[in-house]
Amino acid sequence: MKYFRFRKKYTQEKVAELTGTSVTYISQLELGHHTPSFDKLELLSKALGVEPFEFFVKRDFKKLPQRVDMINIAE
């Protein structure tokens, strides 16, 4: 999920807002502490513009920055 969030240049706050969840919940999903229900998985996929199955495809996480640089995000 973090991979797709970074590709969209979204913060955890933005994803939480788009899905009607909390920042804590999004953080815990990204850390693997929770598994989303099918309903939440659908909301997350719509918010991030991907198909639900894409969350289960292995990605190269070495290319991800530690944080989204909000100063350089063009809105």
Secondary structure by P-SEA (a helix, b strand, c coil): caaaaaaacccaaaaaaaacccaaaaaaaaaccccccaaaaaaaaaaaccccccccccccccccccccccccccc
